């Protein structure tokens, strides 16, 4: 089953108050709440584009997929969206890293930012 999973993406981006964030970005309270609580049967392209712009993501990043165990789905392109789970805060992990590891991480982030 394909699901719209905005809350997972916002959690991975460490957005502390997703509802307020979305409302400040121009979505109505009703729309933002529906999107965050996976209470959507469809999403219009304008809202999808707006989310992608404010979160710097692609539409694929907003979806998760749980395969139907009865079907052989190993080779489907949707497999890229399978197994996405909430991984928790990265900030807590960063606080426990020693300084030399933080320096390595800064270099990697700098490199990724240049490529981006």
N, C-alpha and C positions, 0 to 999 in steps of 0.2 A: 504494500500500500504506500502510495506516495503521499507525504504530508508536508504542509507548509510549517517550517520550524524556526520561526523568527526568534523565539526566546533562546534557543540553543546558540544561535549566532551572536546575539547580543551578550549573552553570558560569556562567550569565548572572547569577546571584545572588551570585557570588563566594564560594561555599561551598568552603572549602579542603579539607576532608576529608569528602566526602559520606557515606561509609560510617559513620564515627563520628557524624556529625550525625544520620543516620537512626536509628542504634541508640540514641542519647541521647534521641531523640524517641519511643522506644517500639517500634520495629520490631525484629524478630529479625535477627540477622546474616544468616541464610539469606535471608529475605524482602528485606532491604535490598540484598544482593548481587544477587539475581535481578532486582530492579527497576532497579538501576543499570546492569546489563549487558544490558538488553533481552532477558532470558531469561524472558519471560512470554507465555503464551498467553492468560491472563486475569488480572484483578485484582479482588479482592473490594471491595465498596463501602465496607467499614469502612476498609481500607487506603487507598483512593482519597480518602475524606473526610479521613482523618488527614493524608495528604500535602498536600491542599489547605489544611488548617488551619495546618500548620506552615510551609508555604511561601507562605502568603497568595496563593493562586492559584485558578484554576478548573480543572476537568478538562480543558478545551480546551488550557490551557497545558502540559499534560503529554504532549500528543500532537503528532506531526508526520505529514505526509502527502506521499507521493511519487506523483503521478498515473501511471497506466498510459498510456504514450504512444500506445497503439492506440485509446484511447477519447477522445471529445470530452468533456472534463471542465471546460471553461472556466467554466461557469455553476453548478457545484455548490457547495454551502455548504462543502464540505471544502476548497475553494480557500484559505480563510482559514488553513489549517494547512500549506499547501504552501510550500516554499522556506525553511523554518526551518533555520537552520544555526547552528553554534557561532560566536560572534562574537569570542571571546577576551576577555581581561580589560579592563575599563574603567578599572581603577586605574592602569595604565601610562599611559593617555591623560590621565587627570586630573593626573598628576604633571608633564606637559609644558605644561599650560595656564597662561597668564599670570594674574596676580591679578585683573585686571578681568574676564576670562572666567570665573574661578572664582566671582566675585561674582554674575555673571549666572546661572550655573548654580545657585548657592545659592538665588537668588530663584525660579527656576523650580521647583526641588525643593520649596521652601516652599509655593509655590502648588499644586503637584500633591499635596502631603501634606494640605493643607487640603481639597482636593476629594475626596480618597480615601475 
